[in-house]
């Protein structure tokens, strides 16, 4: 009985040792795999690209700056894919001595050239010609500037433009200044009327008619 018990203990101890050795070997194969996915033409980062271990469901995605980092094994084959780029692979060397590995991975754009397609909104050439001749071409910037600076338009805008608060204040202060300036005396004739030839002509005609003569009391 004791012999059987001793053999059983030796067998369990052997299994534990083998398990620890295999676990230690597996831990030595694991590495922290980090890198950046960039475009091959401009070296710009490829955001949100998929990095997967081939034939497995383990992997990660790059961030906005194309950076990625996850745990992989030596000898794994990684698949890089992203919308608008060709899929490609990278083989993790199995001869690595450390537990870290960094990579700058380039990805090539998947460009698809389509044939040129001409789209016409008119079913027949005659209808296109008719619509083209009736087309109302808008004015260019120079013609728009000429219309906006026409004398008639500027005069109309000046006549209809209301006075601003600053102009109203200035006019009110000018009226108040005139009242104080002529306080206690008669106002002088308006200079515009004094130099107005039409007003002078009317004055001469009234003088010839005798409008300014004294009328005798009857």
TIFI-559865 format. One record per atom (N, C-alpha, C): atom name; residue in one letter; chain; x, y, z. Coordinates in pm, whole numbers, m for minus. Atoms other than C-alpha are relative to their C-alpha. Layout:
residues N
<CA,a,A,<X,Y,Z>>;
...
end
This chain:
residues 218
<N,x,A,<83,m120,0>>;
<CA,x,A,<0,0,0>>;
<C,x,A,<86,124,0>>;
<N,x,A,<m90,m115,m4>>;
<CA,x,A,<277,238,90>>;
<C,x,A,<74,17,m131>>;
<N,x,A,<m70,m9,127>>;
<CA,x,A,<453,153,m235>>;
<C,x,A,<m88,63,m108>>;
<N,x,A,<93,m57,98>>;
<CA,x,A,<146,236,m442>>;
<C,x,A,<m20,149,25>>;
<N,x,A,<18,m141,m36>>;
<CA,x,A,<96,564,m253>>;
<C,x,A,<121,83,m40>>;
<N,x,A,<m122,m71,37>>;
<CA,x,A,<458,661,m313>>;
<C,x,A,<9,18,m150>>;
<N,x,A,<0,m13,145>>;
<CA,x,A,<428,591,m687>>;
<C,x,A,<m100,106,m47>>;
<N,x,A,<100,m100,35>>;
<CA,x,A,<111,804,m703>>;
<C,x,A,<52,142,26>>;
<N,x,A,<m56,m132,m32>>;
<CA,x,A,<289,1097,m535>>;
<C,x,A,<106,38,m102>>;
<N,x,A,<m102,m29,100>>;
<CA,x,A,<580,1071,m775>>;
<C,x,A,<m61,37,m136>>;
<N,x,A,<68,m29,128>>;
<CA,x,A,<342,1069,m1074>>;
<C,x,A,<m60,140,0>>;
<N,x,A,<58,m136,m9>>;
<CA,x,A,<157,1382,m955>>;
<C,x,A,<109,104,m2>>;
<N,x,A,<m112,m96,m2>>;
<CA,x,A,<486,1560,m886>>;
<C,x,A,<58,17,m140>>;
<N,x,A,<m52,m6,136>>;
<CA,x,A,<606,1473,m1236>>;
<C,x,A,<m92,83,m90>>;
<N,x,A,<95,m79,79>>;
<CA,x,A,<288,1620,m1389>>;
<C,x,A,<12,148,33>>;
<N,x,A,<m13,m141,m39>>;
<CA,x,A,<327,1943,m1191>>;
<C,x,A,<126,60,m59>>;
<N,x,A,<m125,m52,56>>;
<CA,x,A,<687,1982,m1300>>;
<C,x,A,<m10,19,m150>>;
<N,x,A,<17,m11,144>>;
<CA,x,A,<599,1917,m1664>>;
<C,x,A,<m90,118,m36>>;
<N,x,A,<90,m113,24>>;
<CA,x,A,<314,2168,m1643>>;
<C,x,A,<70,133,19>>;
<N,x,A,<m72,m124,m22>>;
<CA,x,A,<535,2438,m1497>>;
<C,x,A,<102,26,m110>>;
<N,x,A,<m97,m19,106>>;
<CA,x,A,<802,2376,m1758>>;
<C,x,A,<m67,43,m130>>;
<N,x,A,<69,m39,124>>;
<CA,x,A,<550,2394,m2044>>;
<C,x,A,<m56,141,12>>;
<N,x,A,<50,m135,m21>>;
<CA,x,A,<394,2708,m1893>>;
<C,x,A,<111,102,m12>>;
<N,x,A,<m114,m90,11>>;
<CA,x,A,<736,2864,m1862>>;
<C,x,A,<43,18,m145>>;
<N,x,A,<m34,m10,143>>;
<CA,x,A,<807,2783,m2227>>;
<C,x,A,<m100,87,m75>>;
<N,x,A,<101,m83,67>>;
<CA,x,A,<477,2940,m2332>>;
<C,x,A,<19,147,35>>;
<N,x,A,<m21,m139,m41>>;
<CA,x,A,<548,3255,m2131>>;
<C,x,A,<119,60,m74>>;
<N,x,A,<m116,m52,73>>;
<CA,x,A,<884,3287,m2303>>;
<C,x,A,<m35,34,m145>>;
<N,x,A,<40,m26,139>>;
<CA,x,A,<709,3284,m2644>>;
<C,x,A,<m87,125,m12>>;
<N,x,A,<87,m117,6>>;
<CA,x,A,<474,3573,m2553>>;
<C,x,A,<83,127,m4>>;
<N,x,A,<m65,m131,11>>;
<CA,x,A,<575,3927,m2651>>;
<C,x,A,<m106,108,m2>>;
<N,x,A,<86,m118,11>>;
<CA,x,A,<423,4273,m2624>>;
<C,x,A,<28,63,m136>>;
<N,x,A,<m18,m44,138>>;
<CA,x,A,<376,4361,m2990>>;
<C,x,A,<m68,136,m18>>;
<N,x,A,<51,m136,17>>;
<CA,x,A,<336,4735,m3059>>;
<C,x,A,<48,55,m134>>;
<N,x,A,<m41,m60,127>>;
<CA,x,A,<355,4953,m3367>>;
<C,x,A,<m96,107,m46>>;
<N,x,A,<81,m105,63>>;
<CA,x,A,<206,5214,m3597>>;
<C,x,A,<m26,m41,m144>>;
<N,x,A,<37,29,138>>;
<CA,x,A,<18,5154,m3922>>;
<C,x,A,<m7,133,m77>>;
<N,x,A,<m6,m123,79>>;
<CA,x,A,<94,5419,m4185>>;
<C,x,A,<m22,m34,m147>>;
<N,x,A,<16,18,143>>;
<CA,x,A,<25,5473,m4554>>;
<C,x,A,<137,m5,m67>>;
<N,x,A,<m128,17,68>>;
<CA,x,A,<298,5378,m4799>>;
<C,x,A,<39,122,m82>>;
<N,x,A,<m33,m113,87>>;
<CA,x,A,<272,5694,m5010>>;
<C,x,A,<36,126,77>>;
<N,x,A,<m24,m124,m74>>;
<CA,x,A,<262,5972,m4748>>;
<C,x,A,<38,m22,145>>;
<N,x,A,<m33,32,m140>>;
<CA,x,A,<340,5793,m4418>>;
<C,x,A,<m98,63,98>>;
<N,x,A,<104,m50,m90>>;
<CA,x,A,<14,5924,m4273>>;
<C,x,A,<m57,m117,80>>;
<N,x,A,<54,111,m81>>;
<CA,x,A,<m139,5719,m3989>>;
<C,x,A,<m129,m54,m59>>;
<N,x,A,<123,67,45>>;
<CA,x,A,<m411,5469,m4076>>;
<C,x,A,<m86,m27,124>>;
<N,x,A,<78,19,m123>>;
<CA,x,A,<m675,5504,m3803>>;
<C,x,A,<m98,m116,m12>>;
<N,x,A,<104,102,m14>>;
<CA,x,A,<m902,5220,m3689>>;
<C,x,A,<20,m118,m97>>;
<N,x,A,<m30,119,81>>;
<CA,x,A,<m726,4952,m3895>>;
<C,x,A,<m5,m124,90>>;
<N,x,A,<12,126,m74>>;
<CA,x,A,<m776,4587,m3790>>;
<C,x,A,<131,m77,m7>>;
<N,x,A,<m122,82,m10>>;
<CA,x,A,<m474,4385,m3671>>;
<C,x,A,<m39,m130,69>>;
<N,x,A,<45,129,m52>>;
<CA,x,A,<m562,4017,m3627>>;
<C,x,A,<109,m105,m15>>;
<N,x,A,<m88,117,12>>;
<CA,x,A,<m361,3700,m3559>>;
<C,x,A,<m67,m100,m92>>;
<N,x,A,<57,87,102>>;
<CA,x,A,<m414,3472,m3856>>;
<C,x,A,<m47,m132,61>>;
<N,x,A,<61,126,m45>>;
<CA,x,A,<m640,3170,m3798>>;
<C,x,A,<m34,3,149>>;
<N,x,A,<43,m12,m139>>;
<CA,x,A,<m755,3303,m3461>>;
<C,x,A,<m97,117,8>>;
<N,x,A,<91,m112,m23>>;
<CA,x,A,<m1003,3548,m3313>>;
<C,x,A,<61,103,94>>;
<N,x,A,<m70,m95,m86>>;
<CA,x,A,<m742,3750,m3124>>;
<C,x,A,<65,109,m86>>;
<N,x,A,<m60,m112,71>>;
<CA,x,A,<m622,4091,m3228>>;
<C,x,A,<m42,131,63>>;
<N,x,A,<32,m132,m51>>;
<CA,x,A,<m682,4463,m3190>>;
<C,x,A,<m24,93,m119>>;
<N,x,A,<15,m103,104>>;
<CA,x,A,<m747,4785,m3384>>;
<C,x,A,<90,118,33>>;
<N,x,A,<m82,m119,m22>>;
<CA,x,A,<m533,5093,m3430>>;
<C,x,A,<m88,115,48>>;
<N,x,A,<75,m116,m46>>;
<CA,x,A,<m635,5418,m3265>>;
<C,x,A,<1,107,m108>>;
<N,x,A,<11,m109,98>>;
<CA,x,A,<m685,5756,m3433>>;
<C,x,A,<135,34,m62>>;
<N,x,A,<m134,m32,49>>;
<CA,x,A,<m309,5797,m3471>>;
<C,x,A,<69,m123,m62>>;
<N,x,A,<m56,119,61>>;
<CA,x,A,<m257,5446,m3617>>;
<C,x,A,<79,m89,94>>;
<N,x,A,<m79,76,m98>>;
<CA,x,A,<m102,5307,m3295>>;
<C,x,A,<m79,m122,47>>;
<N,x,A,<62,122,m53>>;
<CA,x,A,<m170,4953,m3171>>;
<C,x,A,<100,m69,93>>;
<N,x,A,<m85,76,m93>>;
<CA,x,A,<m38,4726,m2895>>;
<C,x,A,<m84,m114,58>>;
<N,x,A,<67,115,m58>>;
<CA,x,A,<m136,4375,m2786>>;
<C,x,A,<104,m112,19>>;
<N,x,A,<m88,113,m30>>;
<CA,x,A,<12,4043,m2672>>;
<C,x,A,<m8,m101,m114>>;
<N,x,A,<m8,100,107>>;
<CA,x,A,<127,3806,m2949>>;
<C,x,A,<107,m103,36>>;
<N,x,A,<m100,104,m21>>;
<CA,x,A,<347,3500,m2978>>;
<C,x,A,<103,4,m112>>;
<N,x,A,<m105,10,101>>;
<CA,x,A,<673,3451,m3158>>;
<C,x,A,<m42,m102,m106>>;
<N,x,A,<41,88,109>>;
<CA,x,A,<604,3300,m3499>>;
<C,x,A,<m142,21,m48>>;
<N,x,A,<136,m28,46>>;
<CA,x,A,<250,3441,m3529>>;
<C,x,A,<4,77,m133>>;
<N,x,A,<19,m76,124>>;
<CA,x,A,<131,3577,m3863>>;
<C,x,A,<m115,98,22>>;
<N,x,A,<99,m105,m25>>;
<CA,x,A,<m54,3909,m3833>>;
<C,x,A,<m58,48,m133>>;
<N,x,A,<70,m51,117>>;
<CA,x,A,<m312,4032,m4084>>;
<C,x,A,<m46,143,26>>;
<N,x,A,<38,m140,m9>>;
<CA,x,A,<m356,4407,m4137>>;
<C,x,A,<m103,28,m110>>;
<N,x,A,<105,m32,96>>;
<CA,x,A,<m675,4531,m4304>>;
<C,x,A,<m68,128,41>>;
<N,x,A,<73,m124,m23>>;
<CA,x,A,<m860,4858,m4342>>;
<C,x,A,<m74,35,m128>>;
<N,x,A,<79,m38,116>>;
<CA,x,A,<m1125,5000,m4573>>;
<C,x,A,<78,97,m88>>;
<N,x,A,<m75,m83,92>>;
<CA,x,A,<m958,5147,m4881>>;
<C,x,A,<146,m38,m13>>;
<N,x,A,<m139,46,5>>;
<CA,x,A,<m630,4957,m4828>>;
<C,x,A,<2,m150,m30>>;
<N,x,A,<m18,141,30>>;
<CA,x,A,<m501,4623,m4948>>;
<C,x,A,<38,m76,127>>;
<N,x,A,<m37,84,m114>>;
<CA,x,A,<m478,4343,m4695>>;
<C,x,A,<143,m51,m17>>;
<N,x,A,<m136,56,3>>;
<CA,x,A,<m125,4234,m4607>>;
<C,x,A,<32,m64,134>>;
<N,x,A,<m37,78,m118>>;
<CA,x,A,<50,4016,m4353>>;
<C,x,A,<140,35,48>>;
<N,x,A,<m132,m18,m59>>;
<CA,x,A,<346,4036,m4120>>;
<C,x,A,<29,m122,88>>;
<N,x,A,<m41,117,m78>>;
<CA,x,A,<534,3741,m3973>>;
<C,x,A,<87,44,116>>;
<N,x,A,<m77,m32,m120>>;
<CA,x,A,<654,3784,m3615>>;
<C,x,A,<119,m95,8>>;
<N,x,A,<m116,92,m3>>;
<CA,x,A,<1011,3647,m3601>>;
<C,x,A,<m2,m88,124>>;
<N,x,A,<m6,93,m113>>;
<CA,x,A,<1049,3340,m3383>>;
<C,x,A,<138,m6,63>>;
<N,x,A,<m137,m3,m54>>;
<CA,x,A,<1414,3424,m3314>>;
<C,x,A,<21,117,95>>;
<N,x,A,<m14,m115,m89>>;
<CA,x,A,<1341,3718,m3087>>;
<C,x,A,<51,m45,136>>;
<N,x,A,<m56,31,m132>>;
<CA,x,A,<1533,3725,m2762>>;
<C,x,A,<m71,73,113>>;
<N,x,A,<70,m76,m103>>;
<CA,x,A,<1329,3987,m2576>>;
<C,x,A,<m148,m30,m1>>;
<N,x,A,<144,19,m8>>;
<CA,x,A,<964,4007,m2481>>;
<C,x,A,<m77,121,m53>>;
<N,x,A,<64,m116,60>>;
<CA,x,A,<890,4331,m2670>>;
<C,x,A,<44,13,m145>>;
<N,x,A,<m33,m20,141>>;
<CA,x,A,<875,4412,m3039>>;
<C,x,A,<m84,116,m54>>;
<N,x,A,<66,m118,57>>;
<CA,x,A,<791,4737,m3223>>;
<C,x,A,<11,m3,m152>>;
<N,x,A,<7,9,146>>;
<CA,x,A,<695,4784,m3587>>;
<C,x,A,<m68,124,m56>>;
<N,x,A,<68,m102,82>>;
<CA,x,A,<613,5060,m3835>>;
<C,x,A,<m46,m70,m128>>;
<N,x,A,<54,81,109>>;
<CA,x,A,<384,4883,m4080>>;
<C,x,A,<m64,91,m106>>;
<N,x,A,<53,m80,111>>;
<CA,x,A,<309,5037,m4422>>;
<C,x,A,<m114,m76,m67>>;
<N,x,A,<117,55,68>>;
<CA,x,A,<m25,4980,m4593>>;
<C,x,A,<m20,74,m132>>;
<N,x,A,<16,m54,135>>;
<CA,x,A,<m96,5034,m4964>>;
<C,x,A,<m148,21,m29>>;
<N,x,A,<138,m33,33>>;
<CA,x,A,<m411,5200,m5088>>;
<C,x,A,<m53,m93,m110>>;
<N,x,A,<67,86,98>>;
<CA,x,A,<m656,4987,m5283>>;
<C,x,A,<m83,90,m92>>;
<N,x,A,<63,m94,91>>;
<CA,x,A,<m740,5217,m5574>>;
<C,x,A,<m73,m77,m111>>;
<N,x,A,<81,62,105>>;
<CA,x,A,<m1019,5116,m5812>>;
<C,x,A,<m34,107,m103>>;
<N,x,A,<26,m94,108>>;
<CA,x,A,<m1037,5299,m6148>>;
<C,x,A,<m127,m41,m73>>;
<N,x,A,<126,25,68>>;
<CA,x,A,<m1387,5325,m6292>>;
<C,x,A,<m1,70,m135>>;
<N,x,A,<12,m61,130>>;
<CA,x,A,<m1475,5402,m6650>>;
<C,x,A,<m79,130,8>>;
<N,x,A,<66,m130,1>>;
<CA,x,A,<m1586,5756,m6732>>;
<C,x,A,<m144,m13,m50>>;
<N,x,A,<142,4,37>>;
<CA,x,A,<m1964,5801,m6748>>;
<C,x,A,<m47,143,m21>>;
<N,x,A,<54,m132,31>>;
<CA,x,A,<m2120,6106,m6918>>;
<C,x,A,<m150,m2,25>>;
<N,x,A,<141,m8,m35>>;
<CA,x,A,<m2457,6205,m6776>>;
<C,x,A,<m56,130,m55>>;
<N,x,A,<64,m117,58>>;
<CA,x,A,<m2682,6444,m6968>>;
<C,x,A,<m144,10,52>>;
<N,x,A,<138,m14,m50>>;
<CA,x,A,<m3007,6587,m6824>>;
<C,x,A,<m103,10,m111>>;
<N,x,A,<95,m12,111>>;
<CA,x,A,<m3161,6620,m7174>>;
<C,x,A,<6,m127,m84>>;
<N,x,A,<m1,126,75>>;
<CA,x,A,<m3267,6316,m7374>>;
<C,x,A,<51,12,m143>>;
<N,x,A,<m42,m16,139>>;
<CA,x,A,<m3187,6462,m7718>>;
<C,x,A,<91,121,m14>>;
<N,x,A,<m85,m119,22>>;
<CA,x,A,<m2925,6704,m7856>>;
<C,x,A,<m78,126,m31>>;
<N,x,A,<80,m119,31>>;
<CA,x,A,<m3199,6937,m7985>>;
<C,x,A,<m51,67,127>>;
<N,x,A,<47,m58,m126>>;
<CA,x,A,<m3342,6983,m7638>>;
<C,x,A,<116,63,78>>;
<N,x,A,<m117,m60,m65>>;
<CA,x,A,<m2991,7045,m7504>>;
<C,x,A,<34,136,m64>>;
<N,x,A,<m28,m126,71>>;
<CA,x,A,<m2934,7315,m7771>>;
<C,x,A,<m100,107,38>>;
<N,x,A,<103,m96,m37>>;
<CA,x,A,<m3264,7482,m7690>>;
<C,x,A,<19,52,142>>;
<N,x,A,<m22,m42,m140>>;
<CA,x,A,<m3192,7485,m7317>>;
<C,x,A,<126,83,13>>;
<N,x,A,<m125,m75,m7>>;
<CA,x,A,<m2838,7610,m7375>>;
<C,x,A,<m17,143,m52>>;
<N,x,A,<23,m134,55>>;
<CA,x,A,<m2954,7904,m7591>>;
<C,x,A,<m87,84,91>>;
<N,x,A,<88,m74,m91>>;
<CA,x,A,<m3217,7999,m7334>>;
<C,x,A,<60,17,138>>;
<N,x,A,<m66,m9,m131>>;
<CA,x,A,<m2966,7985,m7050>>;
<C,x,A,<24,145,38>>;
<N,x,A,<m22,m134,m53>>;
<CA,x,A,<m2955,8299,m6837>>;
<C,x,A,<131,0,78>>;
<N,x,A,<m132,1,m63>>;
<CA,x,A,<m2588,8350,m6759>>;
<C,x,A,<6,109,107>>;
<N,x,A,<m7,m104,m105>>;
<CA,x,A,<m2540,8531,m6427>>;
<C,x,A,<117,95,m24>>;
<N,x,A,<m106,m100,13>>;
<CA,x,A,<m2331,8846,m6408>>;
<C,x,A,<123,m42,77>>;
<N,x,A,<m124,25,m73>>;
<CA,x,A,<m1968,8819,m6312>>;
<C,x,A,<20,106,106>>;
<N,x,A,<m24,m93,m112>>;
<CA,x,A,<m1816,9006,m6018>>;
<C,x,A,<18,144,m48>>;
<N,x,A,<m22,m136,51>>;
<CA,x,A,<m1711,9304,m6232>>;
<C,x,A,<m131,67,m38>>;
<N,x,A,<128,m57,40>>;
<CA,x,A,<m2058,9354,m6376>>;
<C,x,A,<m87,30,122>>;
<N,x,A,<75,m26,m124>>;
<CA,x,A,<m2216,9322,m6030>>;
<C,x,A,<51,125,69>>;
<N,x,A,<m57,m120,m62>>;
<CA,x,A,<m1975,9588,m5899>>;
<C,x,A,<m42,126,m76>>;
<N,x,A,<43,m116,79>>;
<CA,x,A,<m2065,9823,m6186>>;
<C,x,A,<m145,36,28>>;
<N,x,A,<141,m28,m30>>;
<CA,x,A,<m2436,9788,m6117>>;
<C,x,A,<m16,58,140>>;
<N,x,A,<11,m51,m138>>;
<CA,x,A,<m2389,9845,m5744>>;
<C,x,A,<53,143,14>>;
<N,x,A,<m60,m134,m8>>;
<CA,x,A,<m2184,10162,m5811>>;
<C,x,A,<m58,96,m102>>;
<N,x,A,<61,m92,96>>;
<CA,x,A,<m2415,10317,m6069>>;
<C,x,A,<m51,124,73>>;
<N,x,A,<45,m124,m67>>;
<CA,x,A,<m2502,10685,m5992>>;
<C,x,A,<m146,m4,41>>;
<N,x,A,<143,3,m34>>;
<CA,x,A,<m2877,10619,m6001>>;
<C,x,A,<m25,m82,126>>;
<N,x,A,<19,84,m118>>;
<CA,x,A,<m2855,10337,m5750>>;
<C,x,A,<57,64,126>>;
<N,x,A,<m59,m67,m117>>;
<CA,x,A,<m2622,10531,m5518>>;
<C,x,A,<m86,115,48>>;
<N,x,A,<87,m111,m39>>;
<CA,x,A,<m2854,10834,m5526>>;
<C,x,A,<m126,m50,68>>;
<N,x,A,<122,56,m61>>;
<CA,x,A,<m3157,10619,m5450>>;
<C,x,A,<29,m51,141>>;
<N,x,A,<m35,49,m133>>;
<CA,x,A,<m2980,10456,m5158>>;
<C,x,A,<27,114,96>>;
<N,x,A,<m28,m114,m86>>;
<CA,x,A,<m2863,10791,m5025>>;
<C,x,A,<m128,69,44>>;
<N,x,A,<127,m65,m36>>;
<CA,x,A,<m3216,10932,m5036>>;
<C,x,A,<m81,m83,98>>;
<N,x,A,<79,87,m86>>;
<CA,x,A,<m3368,10633,m4863>>;
<C,x,A,<74,m46,125>>;
<N,x,A,<m77,45,m116>>;
<CA,x,A,<m3092,10583,m4608>>;
<C,x,A,<m38,84,122>>;
<N,x,A,<36,m76,m120>>;
<CA,x,A,<m3212,10682,m4260>>;
<C,x,A,<124,51,72>>;
<N,x,A,<m111,m55,m79>>;
<CA,x,A,<m2999,10891,m4029>>;
<C,x,A,<32,m94,116>>;
<N,x,A,<m43,83,m111>>;
<CA,x,A,<m2796,10702,m3775>>;
<C,x,A,<m15,77,131>>;
<N,x,A,<8,m64,m131>>;
<CA,x,A,<m2797,10774,m3403>>;
<C,x,A,<105,110,13>>;
<N,x,A,<m104,m102,m7>>;
<CA,x,A,<m2469,10965,m3438>>;
<C,x,A,<m38,124,m80>>;
<N,x,A,<42,m114,82>>;
<CA,x,A,<m2607,11183,m3719>>;
<C,x,A,<m113,77,66>>;
<N,x,A,<109,m68,m71>>;
<CA,x,A,<m2925,11257,m3521>>;
<C,x,A,<51,81,118>>;
<N,x,A,<m57,m73,m114>>;
<CA,x,A,<m2722,11358,m3216>>;
<C,x,A,<74,126,m48>>;
<N,x,A,<m74,m114,53>>;
<CA,x,A,<m2498,11583,m3427>>;
<C,x,A,<m94,109,m48>>;
<N,x,A,<97,m99,48>>;
<CA,x,A,<m2799,11753,m3589>>;
<C,x,A,<m67,71,118>>;
<N,x,A,<65,m60,m117>>;
<CA,x,A,<m2967,11812,m3250>>;
<C,x,A,<95,97,70>>;
<N,x,A,<m96,m89,m63>>;
<CA,x,A,<m2648,11960,m3104>>;
<C,x,A,<24,126,m84>>;
<N,x,A,<m17,m117,86>>;
<CA,x,A,<m2612,12190,m3408>>;
<C,x,A,<m116,96,14>>;
<N,x,A,<117,m87,m20>>;
<CA,x,A,<m2968,12317,m3364>>;
<C,x,A,<7,71,134>>;
<N,x,A,<m13,m62,m132>>;
<CA,x,A,<m2905,12381,m2995>>;
<C,x,A,<107,107,0>>;
<N,x,A,<m107,m100,9>>;
<CA,x,A,<m2579,12562,m3076>>;
<C,x,A,<m46,125,m74>>;
<N,x,A,<52,m116,73>>;
<CA,x,A,<m2758,12786,m3327>>;
<C,x,A,<m94,83,88>>;
<N,x,A,<89,m74,m89>>;
<CA,x,A,<m3023,12876,m3069>>;
<C,x,A,<79,84,100>>;
<N,x,A,<m81,m75,m95>>;
<CA,x,A,<m2759,12977,m2818>>;
<C,x,A,<80,111,m68>>;
<N,x,A,<m81,m100,70>>;
<CA,x,A,<m2556,13167,m3081>>;
<C,x,A,<m81,124,m35>>;
<N,x,A,<85,m114,39>>;
<CA,x,A,<m2849,13385,m3193>>;
<C,x,A,<m94,42,111>>;
<N,x,A,<88,m38,m111>>;
<CA,x,A,<m3001,13428,m2848>>;
<C,x,A,<1,153,17>>;
<N,x,A,<13,m145,m18>>;
<CA,x,A,<m3132,13790,m2814>>;
<C,x,A,<25,81,m125>>;
<N,x,A,<m21,m74,124>>;
<CA,x,A,<m3072,13885,m3178>>;
<C,x,A,<m68,m73,m114>>;
<N,x,A,<67,59,116>>;
<CA,x,A,<m3223,13829,m3516>>;
<C,x,A,<100,m84,m78>>;
<N,x,A,<m84,86,79>>;
<CA,x,A,<m3092,13556,m3734>>;
<C,x,A,<39,68,m131>>;
<N,x,A,<m44,m52,129>>;
<CA,x,A,<m2890,13651,m4041>>;
<C,x,A,<m65,m81,m112>>;
<N,x,A,<61,67,113>>;
<CA,x,A,<m3022,13566,m4384>>;
<C,x,A,<75,m128,m34>>;
<N,x,A,<m60,127,40>>;
<CA,x,A,<m2965,13223,m4510>>;
<C,x,A,<96,25,m115>>;
<N,x,A,<m101,m25,103>>;
<CA,x,A,<m2648,13225,m4717>>;
<C,x,A,<m39,m63,m132>>;
<N,x,A,<41,65,125>>;
<CA,x,A,<m2800,12987,m4968>>;
<C,x,A,<m99,87,m76>>;
<N,x,A,<94,m89,67>>;
<CA,x,A,<m3084,13230,m5037>>;
<C,x,A,<69,126,m50>>;
<N,x,A,<m70,m121,39>>;
<CA,x,A,<m2843,13523,m5053>>;
<C,x,A,<76,m20,m131>>;
<N,x,A,<m77,28,121>>;
<CA,x,A,<m2640,13360,m5329>>;
<C,x,A,<m82,m76,m104>>;
<N,x,A,<85,72,93>>;
<CA,x,A,<m2937,13202,m5506>>;
<C,x,A,<m42,93,m114>>;
<N,x,A,<37,m90,110>>;
<CA,x,A,<m2977,13357,m5855>>;
<C,x,A,<m150,3,m26>>;
<N,x,A,<145,2,21>>;
<CA,x,A,<m3342,13251,m5878>>;
<C,x,A,<m69,92,98>>;
<N,x,A,<58,m92,m100>>;
<CA,x,A,<m3420,13430,m5554>>;
<C,x,A,<26,145,m37>>;
<N,x,A,<m30,m136,45>>;
<CA,x,A,<m3246,13742,m5687>>;
<C,x,A,<m89,42,m118>>;
<N,x,A,<87,m33,114>>;
<CA,x,A,<m3446,13725,m6012>>;
<C,x,A,<m142,30,46>>;
<N,x,A,<132,m28,m52>>;
<CA,x,A,<m3771,13706,m5819>>;
<C,x,A,<m5,134,73>>;
<N,x,A,<m6,m128,m72>>;
<CA,x,A,<m3662,14000,m5603>>;
<C,x,A,<m3,117,m98>>;
<N,x,A,<m4,m109,99>>;
<CA,x,A,<m3586,14216,m5911>>;
<C,x,A,<m135,16,m66>>;
<N,x,A,<133,m10,61>>;
<CA,x,A,<m3920,14132,m6073>>;
<C,x,A,<m100,63,97>>;
<N,x,A,<91,m62,m98>>;
<CA,x,A,<m4103,14220,m5752>>;
<C,x,A,<29,147,18>>;
<N,x,A,<m36,m142,m13>>;
<CA,x,A,<m3909,14548,m5728>>;
<C,x,A,<m50,81,m120>>;
<N,x,A,<51,m70,118>>;
<CA,x,A,<m4002,14639,m6089>>;
<C,x,A,<m151,15,4>>;
<N,x,A,<145,m10,m9>>;
<CA,x,A,<m4366,14566,m6021>>;
<C,x,A,<m43,100,104>>;
<N,x,A,<34,m96,m105>>;
<CA,x,A,<m4351,14801,m5727>>;
<C,x,A,<m59,m64,122>>;
<N,x,A,<55,66,m118>>;
<CA,x,A,<m4432,14546,m5467>>;
<C,x,A,<53,59,129>>;
<N,x,A,<m60,m53,m123>>;
<CA,x,A,<m4206,14728,m5219>>;
<C,x,A,<m32,149,24>>;
<N,x,A,<39,m140,m19>>;
<CA,x,A,<m4358,15080,m5268>>;
<C,x,A,<m102,13,112>>;
<N,x,A,<95,m26,m104>>;
<CA,x,A,<m4549,15232,m4984>>;
<C,x,A,<m137,33,m62>>;
<N,x,A,<134,m23,46>>;
<CA,x,A,<m4918,15228,m5039>>;
<C,x,A,<m63,116,79>>;
<N,x,A,<60,m119,m66>>;
<CA,x,A,<m5089,15568,m4970>>;
<C,x,A,<m136,m37,57>>;
<N,x,A,<129,20,m64>>;
<CA,x,A,<m5377,15570,m4736>>;
<C,x,A,<m107,77,m72>>;
<N,x,A,<110,m64,68>>;
<CA,x,A,<m5696,15648,m4916>>;
<C,x,A,<m105,45,101>>;
end
